[in-house]
Amino acid sequence: MFLGLAVARAVAVDGKLIRMPLLDQIQKDMVAAMKGREEARLDTIRMIKTALKKHEVDAMKPLDEATEIQILGMLIKQRRESADMFRKGNRPELADKEEAELKMIEAYMPAAPTDAEIDEAIAAAMAETGVTTQKQMGVVMKAVQAKLAGKRVDGKALSEKVRGKLS
């Protein structure tokens, strides 16, 4: 079981908080998992590090925070889809493994906005854009996602909320 995942990515230096790069935090967590002989956690952390490093090498430049979030989001989506497929295929043990990995990956993501924050962003976006029909839902979605930038937002759930407000 994964316990004590150190994801506080801010370090105090001379009284100021400085954000620790995600790859540095992952390296520290990987060392801790090795020392604790936590195989499942270690495998997941290695998978995250590999995905981040691969993108960094492919892009030939250091990762920025938005790219890191995007890559982690992709990994989360893959784990969700895999878990659903394993459940449909009557393989609950593999689905449980995917869901455990999913929880570990989510620990590295920024906090998800509350329902109130989402509703507030949707209302503000609808007021700004003046959109009232579902045909123009994309305009509202773009505005809402801009308002919620830097937070972990499930696009599917957000789309359903926006659709509900527009109908």
Buried (B, 14 or more C-beta within 10 A) or exposed (E): EBEEBEBEBEEEEEEEEEEBBBBEBBEEBBEBBEEEEBEBBBBBBEBBBEBBEEBBEEEEEEBEEEBBBEBBBEBBBBBBEBBEEBBEEEBEEBBEBBBBBBEBBBBBBBEBBEEEBBEBBBEEBBEEBEBEEEEEBEBBBEBBBEBBEEBBBBEEEBBEBBEEBBE
